[in-house]
Amino acid sequence: KLHMIAFVGLPWEHEGKLYNAAAAISGGRILGLVPKKNLPNYSEFYELRHFCPGQETVRWIKIDGERVPFGMNLLFSCEDIPGLVLAAEICEDVWVPCPPSISHAMAGATVIANCSASDETTGKDAYRRSLICGQSARLVCGYIYANAGEGESTQDLVFGGQNILAENGTCLMESRRFSNECICADMDLERITAERRRMTTFPAADPYQEKGGYVTVPFELEWGVKEAEGSILRYVDAAPFVPADPVQRERRCEEILSIQAMGLKKRLEHTGCKNAVIGLSGGLDSTLALLVTVRAFDLLNLPREQIHCITMPCFGTTDRTYTNACVMAKKVGASLKEINIRKSVTSHFEDIGQDVNCHDVTYENGQARERTQILMDISNQVGGLVIGTGDMSELALGWATYNGDHMSMYAVNVSVPKTLVRYLVDYVSSLYKGQVLETILQDVLDTPVSPELLPQEDDKIVQKTEDIVGPYELHDFFIYHMVRFGDEPRKLYKKTKLAFKDKYDKDTIKKWLRLFYWRFFSQQFKRSCIPDGPKVGSVALSPRGDWRMPSDAN
């Protein structure tokens, strides 16, 4: 007894008419027969010679003495696997303007099976792939497309056996054509149901089932086999925010920079501000903020010298970051002002009774808040906006000083994760080939991520952020799968092990995952009052947009 459900294409005669049908078979019995509705009768197709179009209405027929449902509106629900509800359509059904799978999905089907006999012509494979992936995206479902293969050619046609497994717009697996290759992949049903739940425009299934006259047929699958490590037949991208394909990555970078710049452009226009103020540290985030601001000023035909870059060295500033900040501002044509805050911070510490040799959180945050105060006051002097530099990864972890670098008047990086910040800066660097700015931007990319708040040794950065909070590539992975798809900790832990199996051991992953959850839930109060900033991707943490979370959520 095979623990599976199969859809098998066959001709079926009923009441003197012949139907092109798919039989759902499981546990040694026929669960139901789904007839094809749309019968092509053009070009090489002449199905109306033989078949009668199927009907939505479900009738009951007898096969070997057993009552079996026959009709298009059939759902096959597995009681052992939560979220698995199957439906079927046949070949041409998916090529028409209103495929039956639309109704199936609205009635609750999470996976659509398609038995197909689509012949090969030049270029048809690309269209077929986009059609199947597009349908799975539109319906937020899994789609199993099984096509007639080599050996089934007859007279004037050749069949290539292009089998496709798609999930919500993504092609999970595709067979090689003309090979009769069998393909397998895992579908994430929890991801599908979470996405449908998130989309308030996706209809509730039960009312539609009743309205559409759907019949649900239960079936069982033994699903008690313990999952072995590495047995998941699914690629999990370790960098979900960053496209692997270089061409697509460049296009994505250009698009994101445009979104950021357009958002800032509108804010400058609306407020009538013709000046911007940026705290330029020589680090990645402030570098990206400057590059975006330059774009916005160019779009407004404003002089770049009205971008006021303020470098504010203190106890932990290294010559490397200081020099990079100064040269960068000069090369983009912005104004540069240096304000050493060591004296003012030391005086402030004396006022509040803080030992300057006690390098605690007050020592660090005092510097961050002094810098923000300076930026705000200078923005008043020049009639400009303070441009925020913090990124989404820092917001997720609460790695920002409250009312320090946490605050600005418009935060251009607010929905850009740290892993993507690197590629955006690298992309802009590529636009300045052979120029000094390219060299500076590349050195910024090579500089360890650090707030530079603690005294350095021999002018070398000793306070490295990722040594404290963990690798950003892990945290960005956590953010994507938890926020975007609602993965719970156990599932996220498994996916992380799969994605980073060659880089981090399970104890390391568990350590940083625990820290991530603790920081994410304890630091929501910082996200509840963040400045405005442009949403650039499908994951965002703005309390006014995507992420509405109580500050005391547990």
VOGU-3710 file (C-alpha; in Angstrom, 3 decimals, decimal comma):
1> klhmiafvgl> 0,000/0,000/0,000  1,616/3,234/-1,173  1,129/6,224/1,090  0,361/8,699/-1,631  -2,374/10,298/-3,668  -2,102/10,163/-7,456  -3,993/11,884/-10,256  -4,226/9,745/-13,377  -5,544/10,988/-16,721  -8,003/8,736/-18,536
11> pwehegklyn> -11,071/8,792/-20,791  -14,299/8,128/-18,876  -17,675/7,274/-20,323  -20,741/8,480/-18,463  -24,330/8,335/-19,699  -23,319/7,891/-23,316  -20,740/10,708/-23,318  -16,954/10,541/-23,158  -15,024/12,798/-20,786  -11,349/13,649/-20,499
21> aaaaisggri> -10,870/13,073/-16,780  -8,369/12,857/-13,945  -8,940/10,153/-11,368  -7,771/10,860/-7,820  -6,508/7,586/-6,380  -5,323/6,821/-2,853  -5,244/3,810/-0,575  -6,232/1,459/-3,365  -9,474/3,274/-4,158  -10,739/5,958/-6,518
31> lglvpkknlp> -11,554/9,066/-4,490  -13,158/10,979/-7,334  -13,157/11,812/-11,047  -12,500/15,375/-12,229  -13,541/16,059/-15,856  -11,863/18,619/-18,116  -13,985/21,656/-18,867  -12,161/23,570/-21,616  -11,704/21,421/-24,721  -9,459/23,045/-27,362
41> nysefyelrh> -10,584/22,711/-30,960  -8,017/24,857/-32,771  -4,617/24,372/-34,421  -3,427/20,849/-33,633  -6,155/20,214/-31,031  -9,461/18,514/-31,905  -10,743/17,269/-28,550  -14,398/17,974/-29,354  -14,229/15,083/-31,806  -14,288/12,745/-28,826
51> fcpgqetvrw> -14,989/14,482/-25,537  -17,801/16,325/-23,838  -16,988/19,359/-21,610  -17,074/18,623/-17,890  -19,492/20,287/-15,497  -18,907/21,930/-12,122  -21,838/20,140/-10,519  -20,751/17,010/-8,678  -22,698/13,841/-9,445  -22,266/10,453/-7,873
61> ikidgervpf> -21,515/7,442/-10,025  -20,817/3,828/-9,230  -17,449/2,198/-9,922  -17,189/-1,475/-8,939  -20,164/-1,039/-6,650  -18,723/1,967/-4,820  -20,177/5,497/-5,025  -17,609/7,937/-6,433  -18,043/11,703/-6,922  -17,760/12,907/-10,527
71> gmnllfsced> -17,452/16,621/-11,307  -15,069/19,547/-11,425  -15,874/20,973/-7,989  -14,048/18,368/-5,954  -11,604/18,965/-3,106  -9,454/16,225/-1,628  -8,541/16,966/1,969  -5,863/15,076/3,881  -6,737/14,655/7,531  -3,148/13,795/8,472
81> ipglvlaaei> -1,416/16,825/6,953  -2,804/20,204/8,081  -3,299/22,570/5,183  -3,211/19,957/2,418  -6,311/20,382/0,258  -5,948/19,198/-3,345  -7,933/19,981/-6,466  -7,387/19,223/-10,139  -7,730/20,739/-13,578  -6,609/19,345/-16,904
91> cedvwvpcpp> -4,258/20,785/-19,524  -6,130/23,539/-21,420  -8,065/24,442/-18,276  -5,103/26,498/-17,029  -4,597/28,306/-20,369  -8,030/29,940/-20,474  -8,995/33,397/-19,083  -10,811/31,955/-16,074  -9,274/28,580/-15,124  -11,175/26,214/-12,821
101> sishamagat> -8,229/26,432/-10,404  -9,372/29,962/-9,487  -12,601/28,576/-8,059  -10,739/25,651/-6,497  -8,360/27,949/-4,625  -11,171/30,236/-3,485  -12,949/27,156/-2,173  -9,896/26,251/-0,091  -7,570/24,193/-2,302  -3,936/24,809/-1,397
111> viancsasde> -2,425/22,558/-4,072  -3,598/22,234/-7,684  -2,725/19,188/-9,781  -2,761/19,363/-13,576  -2,598/16,311/-15,856  -1,488/17,727/-19,196  -0,677/16,718/-22,769  0,879/19,924/-24,068  3,015/19,414/-27,167  6,323/21,150/-27,789
121> ttgkdayrrs> 6,864/24,065/-30,131  9,708/26,556/-30,126  9,589/28,858/-27,108  6,515/27,227/-25,606  8,412/25,916/-22,584  9,199/29,440/-21,309  5,586/30,528/-21,685  4,360/27,345/-20,010  6,713/27,890/-17,073  5,613/31,506/-16,603
131> licgqsarlv> 1,963/30,437/-16,888  2,222/27,808/-14,149  4,329/29,955/-11,828  2,017/32,906/-12,425  -1,063/30,857/-11,607  0,504/29,604/-8,368  1,308/33,219/-7,448  -2,156/34,531/-8,261  -3,843/31,775/-6,282  -1,236/31,626/-3,481
141> cgyiyanage> -0,975/27,879/-3,853  1,203/24,993/-4,818  0,875/23,842/-8,421  1,830/20,388/-9,727  2,037/20,290/-13,498  2,677/16,856/-15,062  3,039/16,837/-18,835  3,044/14,045/-21,400  6,600/13,043/-22,201  8,866/11,499/-24,798
151> gestqdlvfg> 7,457/8,332/-26,289  3,931/9,716/-26,484  4,497/11,504/-29,793  1,926/10,740/-32,458  2,110/11,618/-36,147  2,600/15,420/-36,154  3,370/16,231/-32,494  6,265/15,838/-30,098  5,836/15,852/-26,321  8,698/16,931/-24,082
161> gqnilaengt> 7,511/16,027/-20,593  8,070/19,454/-19,054  7,041/18,776/-15,457  6,844/21,765/-13,113  6,425/22,136/-9,363  5,606/25,705/-8,361  4,716/27,433/-5,116  3,320/30,944/-4,841  5,152/32,187/-7,916  8,390/30,280/-7,372
171> clmesrrfsn> 9,457/27,332/-9,493  10,588/24,732/-6,962  11,620/22,142/-9,514  11,423/21,600/-13,253  12,293/18,498/-15,237  14,593/18,442/-18,220  12,568/18,257/-21,389  12,668/15,157/-23,578  13,968/13,084/-20,666  10,870/11,660/-18,952
181> ecicadmdle> 12,457/12,802/-15,718  10,583/12,364/-12,447  10,888/15,370/-10,127  10,244/15,841/-6,411  10,102/18,846/-4,106  8,693/19,890/-0,742  5,902/22,441/-0,583  5,531/24,647/2,468  1,824/24,460/3,239  2,193/26,595/6,363
191> ritaerrrmt> 3,726/29,313/4,225  0,794/29,150/1,801  -1,834/29,309/4,540  0,037/32,106/6,353  0,172/34,156/3,157  -3,535/33,675/2,510  -4,286/34,636/6,101  -2,191/37,789/5,733  -3,990/38,808/2,533  -7,343/40,145/3,666
201> tfpaadpyqe> -8,467/40,152/0,015  -8,168/36,363/-0,192  -11,710/35,040/0,424  -12,684/32,710/3,227  -13,030/29,198/1,857  -16,140/27,836/3,572  -18,738/30,266/2,147  -17,334/29,781/-1,337  -17,445/25,999/-0,977  -21,138/26,165/-0,153
211> kggyvtvpfe> -21,863/28,683/-2,894  -19,907/26,722/-5,490  -21,403/23,388/-4,556  -18,046/21,843/-3,696  -17,742/18,341/-2,327  -14,810/17,576/-0,036  -13,449/14,051/-0,129  -11,229/13,066/2,821  -8,253/10,777/2,435  -5,512/9,512/4,711
221> lewgvkeaeg> -1,747/9,435/4,433  0,543/7,927/7,036  2,794/10,772/7,997  4,449/9,446/11,127  7,921/8,868/9,684  10,495/10,921/11,587  12,124/13,508/9,363  15,815/12,817/8,852  18,371/15,628/8,835  18,925/16,892/5,316
231> silryvdaap> 15,894/15,053/3,935  14,066/18,244/2,945  13,825/18,411/-0,854  13,784/22,183/-0,997  16,372/24,865/-1,589  16,429/27,443/1,181  18,228/30,630/0,181  20,645/31,826/2,863  20,326/35,400/1,574  16,596/35,902/0,886
241> fvpadpvqre> 16,918/39,685/0,511  19,704/39,481/-2,090  19,143/37,994/-5,574  21,823/35,443/-6,477  21,787/36,323/-10,174  24,168/39,284/-10,747  21,992/40,855/-13,452  18,864/40,656/-11,334  20,815/41,908/-8,318  21,970/45,007/-10,181
251> rrceeilsiq> 18,431/45,691/-11,337  17,150/45,263/-7,776  19,804/47,615/-6,399  18,939/50,303/-8,943  15,250/49,921/-8,148  15,746/50,179/-4,377  17,997/53,223/-4,670  15,336/54,861/-6,831  12,597/54,119/-4,282  14,726/55,542/-1,470
261> amglkkrleh> 15,660/58,651/-3,441  12,092/59,256/-4,618  10,793/59,023/-1,067  13,317/61,587/0,150  12,683/63,793/-2,892  8,994/63,987/-2,054  9,694/64,790/1,604  12,097/67,592/0,655  9,569/69,006/-1,818  6,705/68,800/0,644
271> tgcknavigl> 8,573/70,517/3,486  10,254/73,045/1,223  13,637/72,027/2,595  16,593/72,574/0,309  19,193/71,295/2,765  19,890/67,898/4,280  22,022/67,010/7,300  23,747/63,636/7,639  25,971/62,287/10,372  28,696/60,679/8,262
281> sggldstlal> 30,710/58,089/10,165  32,470/56,253/7,370  30,346/53,172/8,035  28,012/51,331/5,685  24,676/52,789/6,734  25,628/56,476/6,699  27,423/55,891/3,395  24,239/54,519/1,822  22,207/57,389/3,279  24,590/59,891/1,684
291> lvtvrafdll> 24,452/58,164/-1,709  20,636/58,157/-1,614  20,552/61,829/-0,605  22,841/62,713/-3,506  20,394/61,019/-5,873  17,445/62,897/-4,387  19,236/66,238/-4,687  20,134/65,512/-8,302  16,479/64,717/-9,020  15,516/68,097/-7,543
301> nlpreqihci> 18,374/69,918/-9,291  19,593/71,106/-5,894  23,300/71,851/-5,372  25,042/68,947/-3,698  26,896/71,316/-1,376  23,563/71,794/0,393  23,991/68,268/1,710  25,688/68,955/5,038  27,827/66,010/6,128  28,832/66,209/9,767
311> tmpcfgttdr> 31,631/63,992/11,045  31,749/63,814/14,833  34,813/61,904/16,051  34,993/60,837/19,674  36,588/58,187/21,879  36,286/55,262/19,454  36,694/56,880/16,042  39,480/55,386/13,927  41,532/57,202/11,316  40,229/54,782/8,715
321> tytnacvmak> 36,531/55,592/9,096  37,225/59,288/9,693  39,303/59,571/6,510  36,773/57,625/4,446  33,962/59,909/5,627  35,894/63,072/4,778  37,034/61,930/1,329  33,591/60,529/0,484  31,827/63,804/1,281  34,347/65,726/-0,798
331> kvgaslkein> 34,105/63,396/-3,796  30,300/63,517/-4,015  30,386/67,308/-3,752  28,704/67,623/-0,344  29,662/70,097/2,371  31,695/68,711/5,259  31,976/69,915/8,829  33,968/68,287/11,602  32,768/68,598/15,192  34,840/66,682/17,724
341> irksvtshfe> 32,439/65,742/20,503  35,006/64,411/22,985  34,989/67,627/25,043  31,195/68,033/25,147  30,606/64,375/26,011  33,240/64,489/28,763  31,593/67,622/30,172  28,199/65,922/30,042  29,596/62,916/31,899  30,864/65,259/34,604
351> digqdvnchd> 27,397/66,833/34,858  25,671/63,492/35,458  28,462/61,926/37,493  29,500/59,343/34,898  33,049/58,013/35,228  34,673/58,485/31,818  36,646/55,295/32,449  33,476/53,272/32,961  32,726/52,003/29,468  29,133/50,975/30,103
361> vtyengqare> 25,913/51,598/28,174  25,756/55,202/29,434  29,244/55,801/28,076  28,188/54,529/24,653  24,723/56,043/24,430  25,893/59,436/25,667  27,976/59,774/22,516  25,120/58,685/20,248  22,695/61,168/21,792  25,216/64,011/21,596
371> rtqilmdisn> 25,642/63,346/17,902  21,887/63,388/17,299  21,535/66,655/19,219  24,191/68,266/17,036  22,540/67,056/13,823  19,129/68,311/14,914  20,470/71,724/15,890  22,437/72,128/12,659  19,327/71,183/10,692  17,576/74,099/12,421
381> qvgglvigtg> 20,447/76,403/11,495  20,356/75,538/7,803  16,630/74,857/7,515  17,126/71,241/6,536  16,138/67,673/7,336  18,200/65,232/9,385  18,536/62,100/7,250  18,353/58,890/9,275  20,968/56,243/8,583  19,835/53,196/10,590
391> dmselalgwa> 18,800/50,048/8,705  16,019/47,500/9,219  18,286/44,864/10,770  19,293/47,277/13,517  15,642/48,135/14,116  14,714/44,470/14,379  17,385/43,905/17,009  16,863/47,230/18,756  20,522/47,985/18,016  20,029/51,744/18,144
401> tyngdhmsmy> 20,272/54,326/20,910  16,799/55,491/21,878  16,574/59,178/21,003  20,054/58,893/19,566  20,747/57,396/16,148  17,235/55,970/16,558  15,810/59,388/15,671  15,839/61,528/12,511  13,457/63,497/10,289  13,385/61,003/7,418
411> avnvsvpktl> 15,044/57,580/7,565  16,006/56,439/4,071  17,400/53,033/5,119  14,598/52,073/7,465  13,416/49,046/5,467  16,746/47,953/3,996  18,344/44,942/5,762  22,054/45,018/6,536  22,941/42,266/4,050  21,343/44,308/1,279
421> vrylvdyvss> 22,996/47,567/2,370  26,349/46,046/1,401  25,206/45,240/-2,121  23,640/48,661/-2,614  26,895/50,379/-1,694  28,842/47,956/-3,859  26,494/48,654/-6,784  27,019/52,412/-6,509  30,750/51,762/-6,261  30,619/49,988/-9,638
431> lykgqvleti> 29,235/53,182/-11,193  32,502/54,989/-10,368  34,981/52,566/-11,942  38,560/53,762/-11,701  37,661/56,794/-9,586  38,686/57,641/-6,029  35,109/57,217/-4,852  35,146/53,579/-5,935  38,235/52,970/-3,795  36,660/54,685/-0,788
441> lqdvldtpvs> 33,372/52,794/-1,089  35,205/49,491/-1,387  37,168/50,287/1,758  33,923/51,082/3,556  32,665/47,658/2,507  35,832/46,058/3,896  35,538/47,863/7,240  34,061/45,770/10,102  30,591/46,890/11,184  31,057/48,859/14,406
451> pellpqeddk> 29,387/51,734/16,298  32,921/52,896/17,259  31,847/53,973/20,730  34,584/52,258/22,751  38,258/53,285/22,699  40,219/51,462/20,012  43,595/49,756/20,268  46,359/50,968/17,939  43,693/52,680/15,828  42,066/49,318/15,076
461> ivqktedivg> 38,381/48,579/15,496  37,903/46,291/18,488  34,151/46,807/19,006  32,635/44,669/16,270  28,847/44,603/16,186  28,542/41,047/14,892  30,664/39,745/17,791  28,039/41,170/20,144  24,663/40,594/18,462  25,628/37,865/16,006
471> pyelhdffiy> 26,063/37,616/12,222  23,732/39,888/10,313  23,307/37,272/7,610  21,639/35,055/10,207  19,507/37,838/11,647  18,330/38,946/8,216  17,392/35,335/7,477  15,438/35,228/10,750  13,698/38,540/10,000  12,627/37,457/6,526
481> hmvrfgdepr> 11,117/34,126/7,489  9,552/35,203/10,785  8,097/38,544/9,694  7,225/37,699/6,096  5,883/34,152/6,539  5,196/33,809/10,254  7,599/30,912/10,828  7,570/29,733/14,425  10,933/29,132/16,179  11,204/25,376/15,653
491> klykktklaf> 10,532/25,659/11,927  12,849/28,648/11,573  15,610/26,725/13,344  15,245/23,837/10,866  15,290/26,146/7,853  18,355/27,973/9,158  20,234/24,707/9,618  19,391/23,776/6,053  20,383/27,152/4,578  23,633/27,507/6,559
501> kdkydkdtik> 24,606/23,857/6,929  28,080/24,490/5,536  28,771/27,589/7,649  27,283/27,387/11,157  26,796/24,447/13,507  23,437/23,901/15,175  24,553/25,260/18,565  25,718/28,513/16,986  22,432/28,860/15,121  20,419/28,170/18,266
511> kwlrlfywrf> 22,454/30,714/20,253  21,845/33,578/17,832  18,226/32,548/17,175  17,483/32,777/20,910  19,145/36,182/21,045  17,207/37,332/18,015  13,833/36,441/19,528  14,729/38,029/22,859  15,885/41,270/21,271  13,074/41,397/18,712
521> fsqqfkrsci> 10,332/41,116/21,315  11,951/43,296/23,964  12,762/46,175/21,607  9,422/46,774/19,915  9,008/50,044/21,837  11,819/51,502/19,722  10,051/50,532/16,510  6,755/51,981/17,736  8,056/55,531/17,292  10,464/55,358/14,368
531> pdgpkvgsva> 10,618/58,208/11,828  9,023/58,032/8,395  10,950/56,169/5,738  10,305/54,415/2,414  9,220/50,802/2,231  11,391/49,096/-0,377  10,539/45,387/-0,070  7,951/42,898/1,151  9,335/43,008/4,705  9,036/46,228/6,683
541> lsprgdwrmp> 8,759/47,142/10,370  6,978/50,472/10,274  4,249/50,701/12,966  2,211/52,776/10,513  2,442/50,172/7,776  3,226/46,471/7,855  4,187/45,796/11,455  1,609/46,407/14,157  2,898/44,792/17,322  2,233/45,590/20,988
551> sdan> 5,414/46,776/22,688  4,837/44,214/25,447  4,103/41,265/23,176  5,612/38,064/24,559
//
